């Protein structure tokens, strides 16, 4: 349910009824200290409590990691769910009537909520039914398979709620419909039974199979995976898609792995249920499985909520099918990987083993060492391109070169691209270092016509220099822009009396926010109706909470630290410094651009062009000096 469809009255009533202490105490042991409650922060590891809850303000704040917000924000951050999902869950908890902006939508939503609650109930009961059947004589074969062939302990079988579906055609049907009196259509909508094509009646979807419950991130059963115990095909059978279950948007074991992913700051994605189960049983608790389908962009976004470094490791089988699955998975998130928005690595276990097989022979420490040495996806791709190719043969050399150029062309980050150009040039040089500069030039020549960079492609000398250079500047352009734009937005949100001044300055100087997350926040600000200006901060924050991909980069702007409050005392100076800093970054780019053009122009052959470039870069240089004076104090002092 998008936030735009939830009626503001519903959101407001949820905020009023959802007590911060009540919500937080479900997750944190809180103790009274003065007017506040304190406990160990759930967002970072600590031994001394620094997490405070203030009931009067209905806010929480951590002095250790600066996490802050209300009850809704707390659940969003902890459960990594959307604003609308949290509001709806709290509405159910506090019995708040859910209204949307249209009456028909409200009725439909209430119907869907009721259906979902009933499906959760039916699936939970079915899970218990399968668990019970596993311990009965009829489930002996399935239990032996788990204990002996899969070498799982009783506690692991219990933790993953593994079970057995009896062989009868109507065993589950009779239990749920005849015994428990659930409506037959409801059980069918849960993906548990199907209508017979002839003769009427229904039959069980899962029969004589080992049952593996699939949970959502909150630990509720939403579907089942089923493995045959004989020769039936397919070997693995998943529940059909239902109101609760979307295979492409679900990951097996994410409910158990989300804490481990956050702690280890990486996620391991494997192919099979038992790979994930084996890893968790071995204490490697940041593993999930992709339900037998190609890893999707939606699944990537799901796990990226839990890792700050955005590190994903694909550990698929090393056979042809596994390599094909890896290629498809890379293709799904290639755009994110090329841009550096995902730190993607590929692990192929030696001897073609999967994770489950590997752990039968080696220790969990051995597996962790493999993870430690896992190559980046680009290195893996390059290995796949040159695999079984003889670069001394003209045909193979041409094919490899063409594929490498295609790979390099898509790399957005110039430093990364330069590194891999050099790396690929070494491969194509076949050990002859004298050929490396030539190979670099050849690669650049093929790459540059299809790229769209503002600067000319660098020479091989510049490539080498940029790879080996490790110079640091006191304050980079990115840092300067981040600070300047962030300060302006923070002042605009918190100080209504200065909004017109900021808006006029941006208009007069024709400045725009350069960083994507700041542009997004500014767009949300501009879309707020004027009559809500008095409540701009909370209105914009509520809008932004629906977009977690941006919220992580801008959430700090909605709160004022102690230093931020001091900066608010000198707002005019801060605005002047921030505006001047934003303009300075743009002017600096123009200055370098015209200087470079002037240096590349032959004054004897093109005197007018050279004179134009000289005049242009000199004017930008003078403007830079003026902007430095306007800043008065540097943005670094305000950080």
N, C-alpha and C positions, 0 to 999 in steps of 0.2 A: 504494500500500500504506500505509494509515494506521499511525501509530506504535504504536497500541494492539495491532496484530496482529503486529508484529515481536517476536520473542522477546527478552527482555532479554539473554540470552546472546549473541545475534547482535550486538546493539548494543555490548555490552561488548567482544566480540572484535574488532569493527571498530575501536573506539577504541584497543585495545591494538596492533593491527597497523598502523594508518594513522599513519605517522611524519609529524610536522608539517613537518619539513624537506623530506621527499620530496614532500609534497602542495604546499606553498607554492612550492617551487623550479620547479614547472611553469609558474608564472605570474610569479614575481618573481626577478630576478637577485640572489642572496644572497652576501654576502661575510662571512667570519669576522671577528669583532671580540670578543676576549676569549672569554667563555663563550657569547656569543650570535652569531647571524647577523644582518646588517643589509641593508636594501635600500630601494628607493623604494616607498612605500605604494601599493598598487593601488586603494585606496578614495578617495584624494584626490590632487590634483596637487601635486607638490613637486619641488624641485631638489636638496635635501639629504636623504639617507636618514634617515628617522626610524622606519622600520618594523623591528621586531626579532622574531626567532624564537628561542625557547629550547627546545632539544631535551630538556633534563633535565625541564622542567615540561610539555613538549608543548603550549606556548602561544605565541600571537603577541600583540604589542601595538604600537600606533602612538602615539608621543609627540606626533604632530601632530594626529590626528583622534580619538584615544582608541579606535579600533577594537581589539577584543580577543576572544580565544576560542581554541578548539581547532581541529583539522583540519576537523571537521564544520562548525563555525560558519563557518570561512573559506570553504569551498565554497558554503555556503548563501548567504552575503552576496555573494560574487563572481558566482556563477551565478544567483542569485535563484531557487533551487529549494527544495523542501521538505526537511525533515529525513529523511523516509523515502526520498526519491529519492537523496539524498546517501549515506545508509547503504548502499542497494542498489548504487549505483555503486562505492563503496569496497569493498563485499563482493566484487563481481566482480573489481575490480582486485587485491585481496589474497587472492583465492581463499578467502574465508570462507564456509562452508556457511550458507545462509540458512534459518533456522528461524522458524516462527510459533508461535502458542500452541496450534495444533491440527495434528496430523500431516497431515490431509487438506489443510489450507491450505498447508502447507509444500510438499507435492508439487505442488499446483496452481500455486503461485508459481514453483517451479523450472521447471515446464513453460512458463509464460508468459514467464519470463526467457529461456529457450532459444528460444522462438518469436520474441520481439522481436529478439534478437541476429541470428537468421537473416534476418529481414525487413530489418533495417538493412543487412545484407550484400548482399541481392538488390537493394535500391533503390539502393545506392551504385554497384553494377555497372551497373545500368540507366541511371543518370545518366551514367556514362562512355560507355556505348553510344550514347546520344543525342548527347552532345558530339562523339563521333567521326563520327557520321552527318552532323552539321551541316557538317563540313569536306569531305565527299565530294561528288561531282558531283550526287547525288540531293538533297543539302541546299542546293544553290546558291540556290534561290528563297527559302528561309527565311533564309539568311545575308544575301542582298541586302536582304530586308525589314528586318532588324535594322540593317544599316549605312546604308541609304539612307532608308527611311521613318521609322525610329525614331531615326536619327542616333546610334547607339551606337558607341562605340569598341571595338576588339578587346579591350582590357583589361577593359572593363565586361562584355562578353559572357563573358569568361573568369571574372571575379569572381563572376558570378551563375550560372555553369555552364549557360548556355543551350544548347539542343540541338535536334535534329530527330528526329521519329518517322517512319521510312520508310513509304511508302504501302502496302506489302504487308500482307495480312491476318494472316500468321503470322511476320513477320520477327523480332520480339522473342521470340515463343514458341520458335522454332527455336533462337535464340541461347542462351536461358537454360535451356530444358528439354533440347533435343537435344544442344547443344554443351557447355554448362556443367554439365549433369546435375543441375540443381536440381529438387526434387520439384514436380510440376505444381500440387499443392494449395497449396504454399508460395507459388508465383508468383501464383496466383489470390488468396490471402489478402493479397498485397501490392497488390491492386487493379490489376494490370497486364494480366491476361488474363481472358476470360470463356468459359464453356462454350457451345458452339453449341446452339441449341434443337433442331436436327434434324441427324441424321447423325453425331453424336459429334464429339469433338475440341474445340479451343479456338481463339479468335481474339484478336488484340491489341486492347486497349481504345483505344489512341491510334494513329492512322494518319494520315500526311501532315499532321502538325501541328507547329507550333513548340512546343518543350517548355521549361517553366519549372519547375525543381525548387523544391519547398517544403521548407524546413529547419526543424528544431526549434531551440530556443534554444541548443543545444549544437552546432549546425552540421551535424547529421546529416539526410540526406534522408529525409523521411517520406511524401512524396506528390509529385504533379506537377500543374501547371496547364498546359493545352494550348490554343493559339490556332490556329484554322483558317487556312489560307493560301488558301482559296477561298471558296465560298458555303455551305459546310456549316453546319448548325445543331446545337447552339448554337455561337456564335462562340468562347466560352471553355468548356472542359470540365475539371472538376477530378477528381482521383482519388476513388473512393468512400471512405467512412469505413472504417478498418481498425483493427487492434490498435494501430497507431502514430499514426493520423491522425484527429483530431476537428476538423472545419472550424470549429465554433463556439468552439473553444478554441485556435485557432492563428492567428497573424498572419504574413503574408508579410514576409520581410526583418528580422524581429525579431532574428535571430542576428547580423546585421550592424549593426543600429540600437541595440542595448542600450547599447553604450559611448557613442554619441553622445547618446542620451536622457539618460544619467546626467550627461554633461558639460554639455549645454545645459539640463538640468533641465526638459525638455518633450518631448512626443512629437507628431509630426504623423501623423494617420491619413488615408490617401487611399483611393480606391475600387479602382483598378486596379493590376495588377502593374507595368505600364510607367510609371505615375505614380511609384511607389516607386523603381523602377530609375533613372528620369530624375533624381529628386531626389538619390539617392546618387551618381550620375555627376557631378552638379553640385556635390558636396561637402556637400550637406545630408543629413547621415548620421544623422538622428534620425527618419526616415520609415518607416512600415510600411503595409501594405495589408490590407484586411479580407476578402480572398478572395471578393469578389462577394456576400457575404451581409450582412445587417444586423449592425452592430457590436454585440457581445453584452457582457453584464456580466462573463462569464468572461474575455473578451479585455481588457476594461478593467482587471480585477484583475491580469492578466498584465503589462500595460505599466506599471501604477502601482508595481510593485516597483522600477522603475528611476528614478523621479523623486521627489525629496523634496517639491517644490512641488505634486505631483499635477496638473500642467498637461497637458491633452489638447487638441489643436487638430484639429477635423474639417475637412478640406479636400476636400469632395465636390463633384461637378459642380453648377453653378448652375442647370441646367435643372430641369424639373418632377420628373424621376426622381431627380435629385440632391438636391433639396429634400426629397422624400419619404424618401429614404435618410437624410438628416440628421435629419429628424423621428423616424424609427424609432430611430436611434442614440441620440438624446437620450432617448427614452422608455425605452430599456434601462437607462440610468444616471441617470435623472432623480432618483431618491431620493438618490443620492450627491451629485449636483450641487446639489439644493435644500438639502441639509445643509451644503454647503460642503466636503465631503470630496473633491471633484474640482473643480479650477479649469478649467472647460470653456469653450473658445472656438470660434467658428465662422468659417472663412474661405471666402468665396465669391469666386473670382477674377473680376475684371471681364470683361465680354464673354462670360461663360459658358464660359470655357476651363477645361480640367483642367490639372493641374500639368505634365504632359508637354507639352501644346500651348503653355502659357505659356512654358516654358523654351526653346522653339524660336525665340521672338521676343524675349524679355527675358532679362536676366542673373540669375544666382543671387542677386546683391545685391538686385535688384528684388523677387525672391520673399521674401527675408528681411525686406525692408521691409514687405511685405504681412503677414507673420507678426507683425511688431512692432506693427502697427496693427489686428490682428484683434480684433473686439469680443467681449465675454463672451457666453455663450450666451443669457442673459436679454435682452440688447439685441437679439440676432439674432431671438429669438422675438417680441419686441415689434414689430420691423420687419415680420416676417411677418404678424403679427396686423393691423397697420394698412395693409399693402400693398394698393393698389387700392381703399381704402375712402374714402368721402367722409363725414367726420365731421359735416358740416353737415346730412346726411340722418339723420333720426331712426332709421331701421332700421339703418343702418351704425353709427351711434353706439352703439346698444344692443348690437349684436353685438360690437363691439370692446370695449366696457366689460365685458360679461359674460366675454369671454375673458381680459381683463386681470385681472379679479378672481380668476378661476380660477388664473391664473399666480401672482399675488401671494400667494394663500392658502397655497400650498405652500412658500413660502420660510421656512425654519426660523430663520435668523439674523435677529434683530430689527433690527440696524443695516442689513443688506442690504435687508430688507423695507421699512424706513422710507425708504431712499434711492429704491427703485423706486416706492413709493407717490407720493412727490413727483414723480418723473420722469413717471409715467403721468398724474398730475394736470395737469402742464404740457401734455402731449400733448392731453388731453381739453379743455383750456381754450382751445385754438386761438389761442394768442398773447395772450389777454386775461388779464393777471396778476391782475386783480381776482377772477377765477373760481377761481384755484388753491386757496385755502382751502376753498371749497365743494366742489370736486372731491375734495380730500383727505378731507373729512368723508364724502362719499358713498362713496368707496372703503372707508374704515374701517368704515362702517356695514354694508357688504356682506361685508367680510372677517371682522369680529369674531364673528358668530354661528357660523361654521364653524371657528374656531380654538380652541385649547385652552391658552391661556396663563394663567399664574397671576395676572398683573396685568391690570387693565382696559386696553382699547385706549386709547392716548394720544390727546390732542386734536391738532388740526392745528398748534397752536402748539408743542406738545411734539415733534411730528414734525420740524418745521423746526429746532428747537433741537438735536435729536439728530443731525440731518444735518450741521449746521454746527459742532457742538461737537467740539473736538479736545483736550479736557483729558486730562492723564495723571496717574494716581495712582502714588505711590511703589511700591506693591506691590499688584497687583490680587488679587481673590478667587481667580481662576484660578491665579495664580502661587503664592499662599499654600497653596491646596489641593494643587497639584502637588508643592510642596516638602514639606509636612507628611506627606501620604500616602506619598510616595516614601521619605522617611526612615524611617517606621515599617516599611514593607515591607522596606527594605534591612537594617534592624536585625534584623527577624524572620528573614530568610534567613541572615544571617551570624553572629548571636549567639544560639545555642540557649538560653543561660541566661536570656535576657530574653523568650522567647516567651510564657511564661505571664503575665508582667506586662503585655505588650501585649494579649494576648487578653482578660485580665480587665478592663483599662481600657476596651476597646472594648465589652465586654458590659455593664459597669456603667453606662456613659454612653450606651448605646444608639446607638453611632456606627457608621456604615457608610462604606465607601469610595465617594466620590461620582463619581470619574472612571472612565469605562468600562474603560480599560486597567488601572487599579488593581483594579477589581472583578474583572476577569478573572484577574489574577495571584493575588489573594486566594482566589478559587474554586479555582485549581489547587493552592494551598497546602493548603486544607482537604480536598481530595480525596486527598492523599497519606496512605497508611496510617501509623498511629502507629509501627509497627516500623521504618519507614524514616526516622524523624525525624533520625537521625544523618547521613543522606545527603540531607537535604531540598533543599539548594541545587542539586545536580546533577540530582536527580530532577525538580524543578519546572522547571529550565531545559530539560531534555530534552522535557518535556511542552509547554512554551511554544514551542519551536522549530518545532513543527508548525503554528503559527498566526502566519505572518509579518505579518498585518494588525495584530497586537498587539505583536509582538516588537520592532518599531522603536521603540515608546514605552517599553518596559520593560527592554530589554537592558542598559542602564547599571546597573540595580539589582543585576545578578548579579556586578558587579565593584566593588571598592573602590579609589577613587583615593587619592592620598596624603592629601588633605584628609579623605576619608571615613574613612581609618584613624585619623586624629587624633580625629575626631568619636566614634569607637567608644570612646575613652578616657573619655568623659563621657556614656555611654549613658543613665543615668537622667534627666539633665537634658534630653537630646535628646528622649527619649520624652515627658517632661512638656510640653515646648514644642510638640511635634508634635501631641499629643492636644489640648492647649488651643487650638492654631491651627485644627485641624479643627472643634472645637466652636464656636470663635469665628465661623467663616464661616457656620455654620448659624444661630447666635444672631443674627448681624448681619442675616441675611435675615428672621428672624422679627421682629426689632426694626423694620426698615423697613416690613414688612408691616402690623404693628399701628399704627405711626405714621401710615402712609398712610390706614388705615381711620379712625383717630381724626380726622385732618384733614378727611376727607370727610363725617364725621357731624355733623349739625346738633344741637348740645348742647341747644338749646331744644326742638326737636321730639322728640329721642330721648335724654333725659338719662341713662337707665340704660345704653344701648348705648355712649354716648360715655364714660361713667365706666369701663365694662368695658375698652374699647380703651385708655384712658389708663393704667389699672392694668397692663394686659398689656404695653404697650410700655415702661413705666417699669421693670417687673420684668426685661425683657430687657436694658434699658440697664444696670441694676445688675449683671446677670450678665456683661455684656461687660466691665465694669470689673474684676470679679473674675478673669475669664479673662486679662485683660492682666497682672495681677499674677502669675498662675500661670505664664505663659509665661517670665518672668524675662529671657530674651533672645529677640530676634525671630528668626523663621525666616530672614529675609533675611541674617542673620549666618551662617547655616549653608549658604547656597547656594554 
